[in-house]
Amino acid sequence: MDSAIRVHSFPPVVDERSQCLILGSMPGVASLQLHQYYGNARNYLWPILYALHGLPGPDERYEDRLSFARAQGFALWDTIASCVREGSLDSNIRELQPNDIPGLLRAYPAIRVIACNGAKSHGELLRHFGGTPEVRARAVLRLPSTSPIPTPKFRGLEDRLSVWREMLEPYLTTRQDSRND
């Protein structure tokens, strides 16, 4: 019996301050249940975003994390709008429908870099939209996944943070700590 179901991503978290679009592939089971981007407490995305700005750790409340991300120029979305998937692994994704990434980029022209959170996000972005003028006009980075699952090259937070910092440094804006924007 196949227990895979069709799952749907969330609306984008974006505003006119957004300069860096972080694209995941599809939220995992924990995130879908909480209806939160990177809702799995073991995922490294939130600790990485705060560490990139010299802060010790993410805010407790999800709404405060979103405010922080927006204030720092980050937008969040997923490459995939919906797919059939059992569990949370990208390797289980089937029958996917992409989100309208070019449409989002047209609506928010200040976005200058697309930071793909993992290989699946990067591959699907390029497969569906790599030739579009909206994507070609921006830097596209393939960053290591913030998933808590260790890989041979990325075991934990520090090795992932090191690569995220190195690759995103040229695009980060220096802003005040705006946790309560």
Backbone torsions as a table, in degrees:
resi	resn	phi	psi	omega
1	MET	NA	129.1	-179.3
2	ASP	-86.3	120.5	-179.1
3	SER	-99.8	11.0	177.9
4	ALA	-71.6	140.3	179.2
5	ILE	-129.3	162.5	175.7
6	ARG	-79.7	126.3	178.3
7	VAL	-117.6	155.8	-175.3
8	HIS	-127.5	141.5	177.7
9	SER	-77.5	178.0	-177.9
10	PHE	-95.6	165.2	171.7
11	PRO	-63.5	155.7	179.7
12	PRO	-67.7	150.2	169.3
13	VAL	-102.1	107.0	-172.3
14	VAL	-158.5	149.5	170.7
15	ASP	-151.9	-175.3	-174.3
16	GLU	-64.9	-15.8	177.4
17	ARG	-83.0	-11.5	-173.7
18	SER	-64.0	127.2	177.0
19	GLN	-122.7	-21.1	-178.9
20	CYS	-127.9	115.8	178.2
21	LEU	-93.5	114.0	174.7
22	ILE	-90.6	117.0	-177.6
23	LEU	-108.9	116.1	169.8
24	GLY	-86.4	-173.6	175.3
25	SER	-92.9	-66.7	179.1
26	MET	-154.3	135.0	178.7
27	PRO	-56.5	143.3	176.5
28	GLY	-75.6	176.7	-176.2
29	VAL	-56.7	-47.2	-178.5
30	ALA	-61.7	-42.4	179.3
31	SER	-65.1	-41.8	178.5
32	LEU	-63.3	-41.1	179.6
33	GLN	-64.9	-38.6	-179.9
34	LEU	-84.8	-13.2	-172.8
35	HIS	55.1	49.9	-179.4
36	GLN	-137.0	135.2	170.6
37	TYR	-61.5	130.5	177.5
38	TYR	53.4	48.0	-177.2
39	GLY	-76.7	-17.4	175.7
40	ASN	-65.7	119.8	-176.1
41	ALA	-59.8	-20.9	-179.6
42	ARG	-90.1	-8.4	179.3
43	ASN	-67.0	144.5	-174.5
44	TYR	-90.8	-3.3	-173.9
45	LEU	-58.4	-52.9	-176.3
46	TRP	-63.7	-45.8	176.1
47	PRO	-59.1	-36.0	179.0
48	ILE	-66.3	-46.9	-178.7
49	LEU	-59.5	-41.8	179.6
50	TYR	-69.5	-41.5	-180.0
51	ALA	-64.4	-33.1	177.6
52	LEU	-61.2	-22.3	179.4
53	HIS	-109.7	19.2	174.2
54	GLY	72.5	20.5	-178.4
55	LEU	-104.5	146.8	-171.7
56	PRO	-68.7	-31.7	-177.8
57	GLY	-174.1	166.9	-176.8
58	PRO	-69.7	154.2	172.0
59	ASP	-61.7	153.0	178.4
60	GLU	-66.1	-48.5	-174.4
61	ARG	-80.2	134.5	179.4
62	TYR	-57.5	-42.8	-179.3
63	GLU	-59.8	-36.4	178.0
64	ASP	-69.7	-35.9	176.6
65	ARG	-63.4	-43.7	178.6
66	LEU	-63.5	-41.5	177.9
67	SER	-61.9	-42.8	178.2
68	PHE	-60.5	-48.6	-179.0
69	ALA	-57.9	-48.7	179.7
70	ARG	-61.4	-43.3	-178.5
71	ALA	-63.8	-27.8	179.6
72	GLN	-91.0	4.8	177.0
73	GLY	88.1	11.7	179.4
74	PHE	-92.9	138.8	169.3
75	ALA	-114.6	151.2	-179.9
76	LEU	-126.1	135.0	173.4
77	TRP	-162.7	-177.4	179.2
78	ASP	-126.2	147.4	177.3
79	THR	-65.7	-33.3	-174.5
80	ILE	-102.2	127.5	177.3
81	ALA	-79.2	-42.7	177.9
82	SER	-155.9	156.6	178.0
83	CYS	-162.8	167.9	171.3
84	VAL	-98.0	127.2	-177.7
85	ARG	-155.8	136.1	169.8
86	GLU	-97.3	128.3	179.9
87	GLY	74.3	-152.3	-173.9
88	SER	-115.6	-6.6	-173.6
89	LEU	-74.0	135.7	175.9
90	ASP	-60.0	-31.8	-179.1
91	SER	-65.4	-16.0	178.3
92	ASN	-92.0	-0.8	-177.6
93	ILE	-71.6	131.0	177.1
94	ARG	-138.5	162.3	172.9
95	GLU	47.7	53.3	-175.2
96	LEU	-86.8	150.3	171.7
97	GLN	-119.8	126.3	-178.1
98	PRO	-78.8	155.1	169.9
99	ASN	-75.4	162.2	-179.5
100	ASP	-84.7	75.2	-179.3
101	ILE	-62.2	-46.3	178.7
102	PRO	-57.9	-38.7	178.4
103	GLY	-62.7	-41.4	177.5
104	LEU	-63.7	-42.4	-179.3
105	LEU	-66.5	-34.4	174.7
106	ARG	-66.4	-39.1	-178.1
107	ALA	-73.1	-25.0	-178.0
108	TYR	-129.0	75.5	-173.4
109	PRO	-67.5	-13.2	178.4
110	ALA	-72.8	-14.6	177.0
111	ILE	-66.1	121.3	-176.7
112	ARG	-116.7	-8.9	177.8
113	VAL	-142.6	139.9	175.4
114	ILE	-110.4	116.1	-178.9
115	ALA	-102.6	102.8	-179.1
116	CYS	-80.9	121.3	-178.9
117	ASN	-85.7	82.8	178.0
118	GLY	105.6	166.4	-175.1
119	ALA	-67.9	-38.1	-178.0
120	LYS	-64.7	-45.6	178.1
121	SER	-58.8	-47.9	-178.6
122	HIS	-61.9	-47.6	-178.4
123	GLY	-62.6	-43.5	-179.8
124	GLU	-70.1	-37.0	176.5
125	LEU	-59.1	-50.0	-177.9
126	LEU	-67.3	-38.6	-178.8
127	ARG	-63.7	-43.5	-176.1
128	HIS	-88.7	-34.5	-169.5
129	PHE	-133.9	5.1	-175.6
130	GLY	-57.6	-28.5	-179.5
131	GLY	-91.7	-0.8	-177.7
132	THR	-77.7	148.5	-180.0
133	PRO	-61.9	-32.1	-178.3
134	GLU	-64.9	-40.2	179.3
135	VAL	-79.2	-42.2	-178.5
136	ARG	-62.5	-24.9	-179.0
137	ALA	-78.4	-4.0	-176.2
138	ARG	-122.9	155.6	171.1
139	ALA	-70.0	136.3	176.7
140	VAL	-120.0	118.9	-178.1
141	LEU	-110.2	137.6	172.9
142	ARG	-102.4	104.8	-178.1
143	LEU	-100.3	155.4	176.4
144	PRO	-63.8	143.0	179.7
145	SER	-59.3	143.4	176.4
146	THR	-88.8	8.4	175.9
147	SER	-56.6	145.0	179.0
148	PRO	-75.0	-4.5	-179.5
149	ILE	-74.7	120.5	-179.8
150	PRO	-67.5	148.0	173.7
151	THR	-121.4	169.8	178.4
152	PRO	-58.1	-33.6	-177.1
153	LYS	-92.2	-31.1	-175.8
154	PHE	-123.2	106.4	-174.6
155	ARG	-92.6	-33.4	-174.6
156	GLY	-156.5	-158.2	-175.5
157	LEU	-65.5	-49.4	-171.0
158	GLU	-61.3	-42.7	-179.0
159	ASP	-70.1	-34.0	175.8
160	ARG	-69.0	-46.3	179.9
161	LEU	-57.3	-40.7	-179.7
162	SER	-58.1	-45.2	-179.9
163	VAL	-71.3	-43.5	178.1
164	TRP	-58.4	-44.4	-179.0
165	ARG	-62.8	-47.7	-178.2
166	GLU	-61.2	-44.5	-175.4
167	MET	-78.6	-31.8	-177.2
168	LEU	-90.9	-18.0	-175.8
169	GLU	-46.3	-46.0	-179.2
170	PRO	-64.5	-17.0	-174.4
171	TYR	-106.7	-9.0	-177.1
172	LEU	-74.5	137.0	175.8
173	THR	-94.8	144.3	177.1
174	THR	-87.7	115.2	-178.6
175	ARG	-131.9	159.6	174.8
176	GLN	-65.0	157.8	173.8
177	ASP	-69.8	100.7	-175.9
178	SER	-107.8	62.5	-179.0
179	ARG	-69.6	-23.6	-177.6
180	ASN	-121.1	56.0	-178.4
181	ASP	-75.7	NA	NA
